[in-house]
């Protein structure tokens, strides 16, 4: 069994789970905490030395290894957050284009939804 320190980044939780299955002790370290241990220019060697220094400290800032279920929930939240951001950008773009034609719509997604619903009621 070996002690393996990994900086928390993309793929780290997967590899931590895999290495734990093989009987290793895996410690995920907060990337911000590791950054403070980097000496010199950023490269693989200096990063590995910083991770070693950070993982051997008694008061290290660790990150718990996420299960696949926890990562699935995080994935859904991140996708939703991205979609909400895209919707906001689209609403702002529509507001901007319409304002160029003299149609001013107040800020907020609810104002645009109200206009859509009220215009469909008038056409009936």
Buried (B, 14 or more C-beta within 10 A) or exposed (E): EEEBBBBBEEEBBEBBBEBEEEEEEBBBBBBEBBEEBBEEEEEEEBBEBBBEBBBEEEEBBBBEBBEEEEEEEEEEEEEEEEEEEEEEEEBEEBBEEBEEEEEEBEEEEEEBEEBEEEEEEEEE
